[in-house]
C-alpha cells in the first residue's frame, strides 16, 4: 500500500492539548477531520469521545484504518501514557501498525521555513533553565538528537543564525540575545494535522510507539530501610 491511499488515526495527548484526527489520502481529495482542545489535564476523560467523533465524521470504521499515529513525547508522563495505551490497544485489536511521532518533529514540520537557510531549533519549556529540544534543517529534517539542554549550553553551542520554534523559543532568544525575527513560532504543542501527516510516512520499524522520556521522573524508588523498593 502506498502512502497515497492510506487512512490514519492520529492521537496526541503529550502536552496540554488533547487531539484526535483521521487523515484519508485514498480519495481524490485528501479527507481530514480533527477534534482538538487545550485541556491541560484529564486526557483520559475526553480522548475516546474525540476519537469517536472524528471516526463518525469521516464515516470510518476501525477496520478501515491502515495505521495509528501517536505522539511519544517530549511531554507529560501521565498524558503520554494515555495516548500510547489507547494507540497500542487499537493496534493490537486491529492488527495494524502503530507509529510514534515526536512532538518536536511535528512542531518542526509546522514551522520549518523550507528556504535552505539557517537551521531550526524546536524547544519546549523544561524545569528551571532546562529545555527539551532538537535541531532540524530548514526543511524540517532532524539534524540532531532530542535532548535536555540548559540555556548556558545552548548559548555556548548554537550558531547565532539559529531560528527558534516552540514554547521555549522566547526564553532562549532572551538568554542568547537573539533578535525577535529569529523566533518563527511559540507553539506549545504539536498540530494534530502534522502528527497525521508524519504518521503517513513513518517507518513502523523505526518509529515505534515508545515514550520519549528525556529526563527521569521526579519520584525515585526508596533505597533506605530494610527492603529496597523497585
C-alpha positions in Angstrom: 0.0 0.0 0.0 1.4 3.4 -1.0 1.3 6.5 1.2 -1.3 7.9 -1.2 -4.0 5.5 -0.2 -3.7 5.2 3.5 -6.1 6.0 6.3 -4.5 7.1 9.5 -5.9 7.7 13.0 -3.7 10.3 14.8 -3.7 10.8 18.6 -2.0 13.5 20.7 -2.0 13.6 24.4 1.6 14.5 25.1 1.2 18.1 26.4 -1.7 20.4 27.3 -3.6 19.6 24.2 -5.8 16.6 23.6 -6.5 15.8 19.9 -7.6 13.1 17.5 -7.8 13.1 13.8 -8.5 10.9 10.8 -6.5 11.6 7.6 -7.5 9.6 4.5 -5.2 10.0 1.5 -7.1 7.4 -0.6 -9.7 9.7 -2.0 -9.1 12.0 -5.0 -9.0 14.9 -2.5 -7.5 14.0 0.9 -10.1 13.8 3.7 -9.1 15.2 7.1 -11.2 15.6 10.2 -9.9 16.6 13.6 -11.0 17.3 17.1 -8.7 19.3 19.4 -8.9 21.0 22.8 -6.4 22.5 25.1 -7.3 21.0 28.4 -4.2 20.8 30.5 -5.1 17.6 32.3 -7.7 14.9 32.0 -6.8 13.5 28.6 -8.2 10.1 29.6 -11.7 11.5 30.1 -12.1 13.1 26.7 -9.8 11.2 24.2 -12.2 8.4 23.4 -15.0 10.8 22.7 -12.8 12.7 20.3 -11.8 9.6 18.5 -15.4 8.5 18.2 -16.3 12.0 16.8 -13.6 12.0 14.1 -14.3 8.4 13.1 -18.0 9.2 12.7 -17.5 12.5 10.8 -15.3 10.7 8.3 -17.6 7.6 8.2 -14.6 5.5 9.1 -14.9 2.1 10.7 -12.0 1.0 12.9 -11.4 -1.9 10.4 -10.9 0.8 7.7 -7.8 2.1 9.4 -4.4 1.3 8.0 -2.3 2.5 10.9 -2.4 4.6 14.1 0.0 7.5 14.8 0.6 8.8 18.3 2.8 11.4 19.9 5.5 9.9 22.0 7.0 13.0 23.7 8.6 15.0 25.0 5.6 15.5 27.2 4.0 14.8 30.5 4.3 11.3 31.9 0.6 11.0 32.6 -0.6 12.4 29.2 1.8 10.2 27.2 0.6 7.1 28.9 -3.0 7.8 28.0 -2.3 8.3 24.3 0.1 5.4 24.0 -2.1 3.0 25.8 -5.1 3.8 23.5 -3.0 3.7 20.3 -1.3 0.4 21.3 -4.7 -1.1 22.2 -6.1 -0.2 18.8 -3.1 -1.6 17.1 -3.3 -4.9 19.0 -7.0 -5.4 18.4 -7.0 -4.3 14.7 -3.6 -5.9 13.8 -2.5 -2.6 12.3 0.9 -0.9 12.8 1.2 1.9 15.4 3.9 4.6 14.7 5.3 7.0 17.2 5.7 10.7 16.3 7.7 13.1 18.4 6.2 16.4 19.4 9.4 18.1 18.3 9.2 16.7 14.8 5.6 17.7 14.4 6.3 21.3 15.5 9.3 21.4 13.2 7.0 20.3 10.3 4.6 23.1 11.1 7.3 25.8 11.2 10.3 24.8 9.0 10.8 27.7 6.6 11.9 25.4 3.7 14.3 28.1 2.4 17.6 26.3 2.7 18.6 28.9 5.3 19.7 28.7 8.9 18.7 25.6 11.0 15.7 25.4 13.3 15.8 24.6 16.9 12.5 23.3 18.3 12.4 23.7 22.1 9.8 23.0 24.8 9.9 24.5 28.2 11.6 22.3 30.9 12.4 22.9 34.5 14.4 25.9 35.5 16.9 26.7 32.8 16.4 23.4 31.0 14.6 22.9 27.7 13.7 19.8 25.7 15.0 20.5 22.2 16.2 19.2 18.9 17.8 20.7 15.8 16.2 20.5 12.4 17.2 21.7 8.9 15.2 24.5 7.3 13.2 21.7 5.5 12.2 20.1 8.8 14.5 17.1 8.7 16.2 16.3 12.0 19.9 17.1 12.2 20.5 16.2 15.8 19.0 14.1 18.6 16.4 15.2 21.0 17.9 16.1 24.4 17.5 18.1 27.6 19.9 21.1 27.4 20.5 24.1 29.6 20.4 27.7 28.4 24.1 28.0 29.1 24.8 25.0 27.0 22.8 26.4 24.1 24.4 29.8 24.4 27.8 28.1 24.0 27.0 25.8 21.2 24.2 27.3 19.0 25.0 29.3 15.8 23.9 32.9 16.1 21.8 32.4 13.0 19.6 29.7 14.6 15.9 30.0 14.2 13.5 29.0 17.0 10.2 27.4 17.4 8.3 26.0 20.4 7.2 27.1 23.9 10.8 27.8 25.0 11.6 30.0 21.9 11.2 33.3 23.7 13.2 32.2 26.7 16.1 31.0 24.5 16.0 34.2 22.4 16.3 36.3 25.5 19.0 34.3 27.1 21.1 34.3 23.9 20.2 37.9 23.0 18.8 36.8 19.6 16.6 39.1 17.5 12.9 38.5 17.7 12.6 37.8 14.0 14.5 34.6 14.5 11.5 33.3 16.5 9.3 31.5 14.0 6.7 30.2 16.4 5.9 29.9 20.0 3.8 26.8 19.6 3.2 25.0 22.9 2.1 21.6 21.4 2.0 19.8 18.1 -0.7 20.4 15.5 -2.6 17.1 15.0 -2.6 17.5 11.2 1.2 17.3 11.3 1.1 14.2 13.5 -1.2 12.6 11.0 1.0 13.6 8.0 4.1 12.3 9.6 2.3 9.2 10.5 1.7 8.5 6.8 5.4 8.4 6.0 6.8 7.0 9.3 8.6 3.6 9.2 6.9 1.3 11.8 10.2 -0.5 12.4 12.0 2.7 13.4 9.2 5.0 14.7 8.0 2.7 17.5 5.2 3.8 19.9 7.6 4.0 22.9 7.6 7.1 25.1 10.5 9.6 24.6 11.5 10.4 28.1 14.4 12.8 28.1 14.8 13.0 31.8 13.8 10.6 34.6 10.7 11.2 36.7 11.0 13.3 39.9 9.8 10.4 42.0 12.5 7.8 42.7 12.4 4.5 44.4 13.1 4.4 48.1 16.5 2.9 48.9 16.6 3.3 52.7 15.2 0.8 55.1 15.4 -2.9 55.2 13.7 -3.6 51.9 14.6 -1.6 48.8 11.6 -0.7 46.7 12.0 -1.5 43.0 
